[in-house]
Amino acid sequence: MNRSTTLTSSVAAASAGRWSPRLWGLLLVLAGNMLIDALEVSVAVVALPSVGDDLGLPPTSLQWAMSGFALGFGSLMLFGARVVALLGRRRMYLLALLGFAAASVISALASDPALFVATRFAKGFCAALTAPTGLAILSTTFAEGPDRDRAVSVYTLAGASGFTAGLLLSGALTSVDWRLTFLFPAPVVLVLYAFCLRLVPPDPPPGGPRRYDVAGAATFSGALLALVYGIASVPQHGWGSARVWASFAATVALLVAFTTVERQVPQPLVRFSVLADPAMRRSALGAAALNGSYLGLLFIVTVQTQDHLGWGPMRTALAMVPASLPLAVTALLSGRLVRRFGAPRLIAVGAAGPLLGYALYLRLPAHPHYATDILPTMLLVGAGFVASFAALNMQAVSGFPAERRGEASGVYQTAVQIGAALMLVLTAALVEGYGAPTGASARAVADGFRPAVRLVTAVGLLGLLVALTGVLPRRRPADTPLPEERT
């Protein structure tokens, strides 16, 4: 029996409510890879101070370990979807797994900071290929209805649990050697690859012309890289530096080029009319603010606790868990919450919790106690994600027909990752720019982190203001059609 026949039999079994071992295996390996993709950001958080000490990196260079992955993921997500559509899900999924494993090994062995950052960007692109592709494979393999809902729930739970798992794993591995933190995905992914060779179904042959829009992908990712590089250069070179302004000029030029390319090519990576939908705009901005402020806070906490309070990696990881664990525990209930209370209300409530937590962190004393000074912030951030994370995802695509929801989801996820990258570099720049000199008092050290916390708080406030527009009366009826697409 060939693979196609076996797949047909498995789908028929799923339609009848009986999952074959093959289907269970497919679900588990796809969910396992989603777990790896989700924890890839959090494994870097706790390891940052150790990486900085070993490679001699200041905060603005150190943040590339996190923002590099976010940029690779976000800036190339739309391009990745195009590549997968043209070359096939199975082929690109398998290639992305091998690329991810290779980049993990290289990053663990790298002594050159530039090479280390390049591997983080490469892993982000690999995740941009596998994360949405895994969900697409599930959607076509499992029959619509309870079977598909159950499969997607398992997949979603793996993603929601990944961040917490990454924190704990990184805390344990970094206590031994930070390089193990970046190496461990390699053998795991290779095991998943071996199973995927037999379990991932083949694709039908693609049809039509192959238009990748490489120019669009290159100009967009180049613009974001130039912007982050320019911001990161400010603390060391100053606002008057030619390097800084050249980076910002390159950002503007590349964004103009990207807009021009996307309006002229027959099949653009993104149709800008997607942003004409108010719910999409609110969701993209709200999610960028939520994710960006959250990761900015974690950057501050990991540097502050390990470099200045003398905490070890595992203690720092455990301190952060209350901000991520609630989402993992309640992930399967998110859909019910949205149906009961409505996405706009949940998003507004979810934006208020982290904002209050950030405001509390502003008053952090020079010698903080975890239970009274740090834990409340982590709990409020965790509650905010429980309320709004799934609601933001669902609201983003709710106004689009089924055939355009994949495109809308790609734009939304791009905004989420860009928000993370920009907030990380801005936070790192403030941490480095206002950091107290060596030998300063504990009070001066604590005060040096406040500008970065104020930025995080301001972005949290922006997220709340955007969310509140969703609970106000709408001027445009929900069923008003979107502007006509360019053909």
CORGI-V913438 format. One record per residue. N is the residue number from 1. RES is the residue in three letters. PHI is phi in degrees with one decimal (999 if undefined). OMEGA is omega in whole degrees, -180 to 180 (none if undefined). BURIAL is b if it has 16 or more other ideal C-beta (glycine too) atoms within 10 Angstrom, else e. Layout:
# CORGI-V913438
N:RES:PHI:OMEGA:BURIAL
N:RES:PHI:OMEGA:BURIAL
This chain:
# CORGI-V913438
1:MET:999:-179:e
2:ASN:-81.4:-174:e
3:ARG:-63.6:-179:e
4:SER:-64.2:179:e
5:THR:-66.1:178:e
6:THR:-61.3:179:e
7:LEU:-63.0:179:b
8:THR:-60.3:178:e
9:SER:-65.1:-180:e
10:SER:-66.5:179:b
11:VAL:-64.1:178:b
12:ALA:-63.1:178:e
13:ALA:-64.5:179:b
14:ALA:-65.4:179:b
15:SER:-63.0:180:e
16:ALA:-86.2:179:e
17:GLY:88.8:180:e
18:ARG:-113.0:-180:e
19:TRP:-92.2:177:b
20:SER:-75.8:175:e
21:PRO:-55.3:180:e
22:ARG:-64.5:180:b
23:LEU:-67.4:176:b
24:TRP:-60.1:179:e
25:GLY:-62.9:179:b
26:LEU:-60.3:-179:b
27:LEU:-60.9:-176:b
28:LEU:-69.3:-180:e
29:VAL:-72.6:177:b
30:LEU:-67.2:178:b
31:ALA:-65.6:178:b
32:GLY:-62.4:178:b
33:ASN:-69.8:175:b
34:MET:-61.8:177:b
35:LEU:-61.6:179:b
36:ILE:-62.9:179:b
37:ASP:-60.3:-176:b
38:ALA:-70.8:-178:b
39:LEU:-84.6:-175:b
40:GLU:-64.5:177:b
41:VAL:-75.5:-174:b
42:SER:-68.6:179:b
43:VAL:-65.2:-180:b
44:ALA:-79.5:-173:b
45:VAL:-58.8:-175:b
46:VAL:-68.3:-176:b
47:ALA:-79.6:-172:b
48:LEU:-54.3:-179:b
49:PRO:-59.7:179:b
50:SER:-67.2:177:b
51:VAL:-62.5:-179:b
52:GLY:-62.1:179:b
53:ASP:-65.3:-176:e
54:ASP:-73.9:-176:e
55:LEU:-95.1:178:b
56:GLY:68.2:-175:e
57:LEU:-105.8:171:b
58:PRO:-75.7:-178:e
59:PRO:-54.4:-178:b
60:THR:-69.0:173:b
61:SER:-85.3:-179:b
62:LEU:-64.9:-177:b
63:GLN:-63.0:179:b
64:TRP:-61.5:178:b
65:ALA:-61.2:178:b
66:MET:-97.4:-176:b
67:SER:-69.7:177:b
68:GLY:-61.4:177:b
69:PHE:-64.3:-180:b
70:ALA:-62.5:180:b
71:LEU:-68.3:177:b
72:GLY:-61.9:179:b
73:PHE:-69.3:-172:b
74:GLY:-75.7:-174:b
75:SER:-72.5:-177:b
76:LEU:-113.1:-179:b
77:MET:-64.3:-180:b
78:LEU:-66.1:176:b
79:PHE:-65.7:178:b
80:GLY:-60.4:178:b
81:ALA:-61.5:179:b
82:ARG:-66.2:180:b
83:VAL:-60.8:179:b
84:VAL:-62.7:-179:b
85:ALA:-63.8:-176:b
86:LEU:-88.0:-175:e
87:LEU:-105.9:175:e
88:GLY:104.7:-178:b
89:ARG:-64.5:-176:b
90:ARG:-60.2:-177:b
91:ARG:-59.7:-176:e
92:MET:-73.4:177:b
93:TYR:-62.4:-179:b
94:LEU:-67.1:178:b
95:LEU:-64.3:180:b
96:ALA:-65.6:177:b
97:LEU:-62.2:179:b
98:LEU:-64.2:178:e
99:GLY:-62.6:179:b
100:PHE:-62.9:180:b
101:ALA:-64.8:-180:b
102:ALA:-64.0:179:b
103:ALA:-64.4:178:b
104:SER:-63.2:180:b
105:VAL:-65.2:-178:e
106:ILE:-64.4:-179:b
107:SER:-64.6:180:b
108:ALA:-70.3:-178:b
109:LEU:-96.3:-172:e
110:ALA:-67.3:171:b
111:SER:-112.1:177:e
112:ASP:-91.4:-179:e
113:PRO:-56.2:-179:b
114:ALA:-63.4:178:e
115:LEU:-66.1:179:e
116:PHE:-59.6:-180:b
117:VAL:-65.3:180:b
118:ALA:-61.0:179:b
119:THR:-68.3:177:b
120:ARG:-65.8:177:b
121:PHE:-64.3:-180:b
122:ALA:-61.9:179:b
123:LYS:-66.7:176:b
124:GLY:-62.4:179:b
125:PHE:-66.4:177:b
126:CYS:-61.7:177:b
127:ALA:-65.9:177:b
128:ALA:-65.6:177:b
129:LEU:-83.5:-172:b
130:THR:-88.2:-173:b
131:ALA:-60.6:179:b
132:PRO:-72.1:-179:b
133:THR:-68.7:178:b
134:GLY:-60.4:178:b
135:LEU:-66.0:178:b
136:ALA:-65.5:178:e
137:ILE:-64.1:177:b
138:LEU:-61.7:-176:b
139:SER:-65.4:-180:e
140:THR:-94.7:-178:e
141:THR:-90.9:-178:b
142:PHE:-95.8:-176:b
143:ALA:-63.7:179:b
144:GLU:-61.4:-178:e
145:GLY:119.6:-176:e
146:PRO:-59.0:-179:e
147:ASP:-63.8:180:b
148:ARG:-66.3:179:b
149:ASP:-60.0:-180:e
150:ARG:-67.8:179:e
151:ALA:-64.1:179:b
152:VAL:-65.9:178:b
153:SER:-62.7:178:e
154:VAL:-63.2:180:b
155:TYR:-63.0:180:b
156:THR:-66.4:179:b
157:LEU:-62.0:178:b
158:ALA:-62.4:178:b
159:GLY:-65.1:-179:b
160:ALA:-68.0:-179:b
161:SER:-83.2:-173:b
162:GLY:-62.6:-177:b
163:PHE:-64.6:179:b
164:THR:-63.5:179:b
165:ALA:-60.5:180:b
166:GLY:-65.0:178:b
167:LEU:-60.0:-177:b
168:LEU:-67.0:-180:b
169:LEU:-64.8:180:b
170:SER:-65.9:178:b
171:GLY:-58.9:-179:b
172:ALA:-70.8:-176:e
173:LEU:-72.5:-180:b
174:THR:-65.5:176:b
175:SER:-62.0:178:b
176:VAL:-92.6:180:e
177:ASP:-165.1:-177:e
178:TRP:-61.3:-179:b
179:ARG:-67.0:176:b
180:LEU:-64.4:179:b
181:THR:-61.6:-179:b
182:PHE:-91.5:-180:b
183:LEU:-86.0:-169:b
184:PHE:-59.0:179:b
185:PRO:-62.9:-174:b
186:ALA:-58.8:-180:b
187:PRO:-65.0:179:e
188:VAL:-63.9:-179:b
189:VAL:-66.6:178:b
190:LEU:-66.4:174:e
191:VAL:-63.8:177:e
192:LEU:-60.4:179:b
193:TYR:-60.2:-179:b
194:ALA:-60.6:178:e
195:PHE:-71.4:-179:b
196:CYS:-64.5:178:b
197:LEU:-55.9:-178:e
198:ARG:-96.7:-169:e
199:LEU:-102.6:-178:b
200:VAL:-71.8:-175:b
201:PRO:-71.3:177:b
202:PRO:-72.4:179:e
203:ASP:-101.6:168:b
204:PRO:-67.7:-179:e
205:PRO:-61.6:-180:e
206:PRO:-68.2:179:e
207:GLY:-121.6:177:e
208:GLY:84.3:-179:e
209:PRO:-69.7:180:e
210:ARG:-96.8:178:e
211:ARG:-117.5:-175:e
212:TYR:-86.6:-174:b
213:ASP:60.6:179:b
214:VAL:-63.2:-179:e
215:ALA:-61.6:179:b
216:GLY:-64.3:180:b
217:ALA:-65.3:-177:b
218:ALA:-67.7:-178:b
219:THR:-69.4:-179:b
220:PHE:-69.5:180:b
221:SER:-66.2:178:b
222:GLY:-63.3:179:b
223:ALA:-63.3:-179:b
224:LEU:-67.7:178:b
225:LEU:-62.7:179:b
226:ALA:-64.6:180:b
227:LEU:-65.2:-180:b
228:VAL:-64.3:178:b
229:TYR:-62.5:179:b
230:GLY:-62.6:179:b
231:ILE:-64.3:-179:b
232:ALA:-65.1:-178:b
233:SER:-82.6:-174:b
234:VAL:-60.6:-177:b
235:PRO:-59.2:-177:b
236:GLN:-85.3:-172:e
237:HIS:-112.3:178:e
238:GLY:84.8:-178:e
239:TRP:-67.1:-179:e
240:GLY:-85.8:-177:e
241:SER:-70.2:176:e
242:ALA:-64.2:179:e
243:ARG:-62.5:-179:e
244:VAL:-64.5:-177:b
245:TRP:-70.9:175:e
246:ALA:-64.8:178:e
247:SER:-65.1:179:b
248:PHE:-67.2:177:e
249:ALA:-64.9:178:e
250:ALA:-63.3:178:b
251:THR:-60.6:-179:b
252:VAL:-62.7:-178:e
253:ALA:-62.4:-179:e
254:LEU:-70.5:177:b
255:LEU:-66.8:176:b
256:VAL:-62.4:179:e
257:ALA:-62.7:179:b
258:PHE:-61.3:179:b
259:THR:-61.6:180:e
260:THR:-64.5:-180:e
261:VAL:-60.2:-176:b
262:GLU:-66.6:178:b
263:ARG:-84.0:-175:e
264:GLN:-108.7:-176:e
265:VAL:-73.0:-179:e
266:PRO:-62.7:-178:e
267:GLN:-128.9:-177:e
268:PRO:-70.0:175:b
269:LEU:-65.5:-179:b
270:VAL:-138.7:172:b
271:ARG:-97.2:-171:b
272:PHE:-64.8:178:e
273:SER:-66.3:175:e
274:VAL:-56.5:-178:b
275:LEU:-78.9:177:e
276:ALA:-74.9:179:e
277:ASP:-79.4:-177:b
278:PRO:-59.9:-180:b
279:ALA:-63.8:177:b
280:MET:-64.7:-180:b
281:ARG:-61.1:180:b
282:ARG:-62.2:-178:b
283:SER:-66.2:-178:b
284:ALA:-63.2:179:b
285:LEU:-67.0:-179:b
286:GLY:-63.4:-180:b
287:ALA:-69.7:177:b
288:ALA:-61.9:179:b
289:ALA:-67.6:-179:b
290:LEU:-65.0:-178:b
291:ASN:-68.1:-179:b
292:GLY:-65.2:-180:b
293:SER:-66.3:179:b
294:TYR:-62.8:-179:b
295:LEU:-68.7:175:b
296:GLY:-61.3:177:b
297:LEU:-62.9:-179:b
298:LEU:-62.5:176:b
299:PHE:-61.0:179:b
300:ILE:-62.0:-176:b
301:VAL:-63.0:-176:b
302:THR:-67.7:178:b
303:VAL:-69.6:-176:b
304:GLN:-66.7:-176:b
305:THR:-73.9:-176:b
306:GLN:-85.7:-176:b
307:ASP:-82.4:-172:b
308:HIS:-119.7:178:b
309:LEU:-101.4:175:b
310:GLY:78.2:179:e
311:TRP:-77.0:173:b
312:GLY:-85.8:-178:e
313:PRO:-58.3:-177:b
314:MET:-68.2:178:b
315:ARG:-64.1:177:b
316:THR:-63.0:179:b
317:ALA:-60.2:180:b
318:LEU:-63.6:179:b
319:ALA:-65.7:-178:b
320:MET:-87.5:-175:b
321:VAL:-54.8:-179:b
322:PRO:-60.0:178:b
323:ALA:-82.6:-177:b
324:SER:-116.9:-176:b
325:LEU:-62.6:-179:b
326:PRO:-56.0:179:b
327:LEU:-65.4:179:b
328:ALA:-62.7:-177:b
329:VAL:-71.1:-174:e
330:THR:-104.1:-174:b
331:ALA:-54.8:-176:b
332:LEU:-74.7:179:e
333:LEU:-95.8:-173:e
334:SER:-60.7:-180:b
335:GLY:-60.3:179:b
336:ARG:-64.8:179:e
337:LEU:-62.0:-179:b
338:VAL:-65.6:-180:b
339:ARG:-66.8:-177:e
340:ARG:-81.7:-172:e
341:PHE:-106.4:-178:e
342:GLY:87.4:-176:e
343:ALA:-61.1:-177:b
344:PRO:-58.5:180:b
345:ARG:-65.9:180:b
346:LEU:-63.5:-180:b
347:ILE:-65.0:179:b
348:ALA:-64.4:178:b
349:VAL:-63.8:-179:b
350:GLY:-66.0:177:b
351:ALA:-78.3:-178:b
352:ALA:-71.4:-178:b
353:GLY:-60.5:179:b
354:PRO:-60.1:179:b
355:LEU:-58.9:177:b
356:LEU:-62.8:178:b
357:GLY:-62.7:179:b
358:TYR:-63.5:179:b
359:ALA:-61.5:177:b
360:LEU:-65.6:-179:b
361:TYR:-68.2:178:b
362:LEU:-60.8:-178:e
363:ARG:-94.7:-178:e
364:LEU:-59.7:-180:b
365:PRO:-75.6:-179:e
366:ALA:-65.5:178:e
367:HIS:-123.8:-172:e
368:PRO:-75.2:170:b
369:HIS:-102.6:-174:e
370:TYR:-58.8:-173:e
371:ALA:-62.3:-175:e
372:THR:-103.5:-173:e
373:ASP:-110.4:-176:e
374:ILE:-112.7:-177:b
375:LEU:-57.4:179:e
376:PRO:-57.2:178:e
377:THR:-63.2:-179:b
378:MET:-63.1:180:b
379:LEU:-66.6:179:b
380:LEU:-67.3:177:b
381:VAL:-65.1:178:b
382:GLY:-61.5:178:b
383:ALA:-64.1:178:b
384:GLY:-62.7:178:b
385:PHE:-67.5:178:b
386:VAL:-59.0:-176:b
387:ALA:-73.3:-165:b
388:SER:-114.2:-173:b
389:PHE:-60.5:-180:b
390:ALA:-68.5:-179:b
391:ALA:-62.8:178:b
392:LEU:-63.3:179:b
393:ASN:-59.7:-176:b
394:MET:-70.5:180:b
395:GLN:-66.2:-177:b
396:ALA:-59.4:-174:b
397:VAL:-105.8:-172:b
398:SER:-64.8:-176:b
399:GLY:-91.4:-176:b
400:PHE:-114.8:174:b
401:PRO:-66.4:-174:e
402:ALA:-56.2:-176:e
403:GLU:-71.8:-180:e
404:ARG:-110.6:-177:b
405:ARG:-70.5:176:e
406:GLY:-63.5:177:b
407:GLU:-62.3:-180:b
408:ALA:-63.4:179:b
409:SER:-63.2:178:b
410:GLY:-63.7:178:b
411:VAL:-64.1:180:b
412:TYR:-61.9:-179:b
413:GLN:-64.7:175:b
414:THR:-61.1:179:b
415:ALA:-61.9:180:b
416:VAL:-60.3:-177:b
417:GLN:-72.6:177:b
418:ILE:-65.1:176:b
419:GLY:-57.5:179:b
420:ALA:-63.6:-177:b
421:ALA:-62.9:-178:b
422:LEU:-67.2:180:b
423:MET:-67.4:180:b
424:LEU:-64.0:-178:b
425:VAL:-71.7:178:b
426:LEU:-66.4:178:b
427:THR:-63.0:-180:b
428:ALA:-62.3:179:b
429:ALA:-62.7:179:b
430:LEU:-71.5:177:b
431:VAL:-61.1:-180:b
432:GLU:-73.4:-176:b
433:GLY:-68.7:-177:b
434:TYR:-108.8:-178:e
435:GLY:-62.5:-180:b
436:ALA:-71.2:179:b
437:PRO:-69.1:178:e
438:THR:-58.5:180:e
439:GLY:89.4:180:e
440:ALA:-70.0:179:e
441:SER:-69.6:179:e
442:ALA:-60.3:178:e
443:ARG:-65.6:179:e
444:ALA:-65.3:178:e
445:VAL:-63.6:179:b
446:ALA:-62.5:180:b
447:ASP:-65.5:-180:e
448:GLY:-65.8:178:b
449:PHE:-86.9:-173:b
450:ARG:-64.8:176:b
451:PRO:-56.6:178:b
452:ALA:-67.4:178:b
453:VAL:-67.2:177:b
454:ARG:-62.3:177:e
455:LEU:-61.6:179:b
456:VAL:-58.6:180:b
457:THR:-65.4:179:b
458:ALA:-63.1:179:e
459:VAL:-68.8:174:b
460:GLY:-61.6:177:b
461:LEU:-64.6:177:b
462:LEU:-59.4:179:b
463:GLY:-61.3:178:b
464:LEU:-66.7:180:b
465:LEU:-62.0:177:e
466:VAL:-63.0:-179:b
467:ALA:-63.9:-178:b
468:LEU:-65.7:177:e
469:THR:-65.4:180:e
470:GLY:-78.8:180:b
471:VAL:-98.7:175:e
472:LEU:-84.2:178:e
473:PRO:-58.4:-179:e
474:ARG:-85.8:177:e
475:ARG:-81.2:-178:e
476:ARG:-104.0:176:e
477:PRO:-57.5:-176:e
478:ALA:-62.4:-176:e
479:ASP:-95.1:176:e
480:THR:-65.2:-177:e
481:PRO:-67.5:176:e
482:LEU:-72.5:178:b
483:PRO:-56.1:-179:e
484:GLU:-62.2:179:e
485:GLU:-78.3:173:e
486:ARG:-74.0:179:e
487:THR:-103.1:none:e
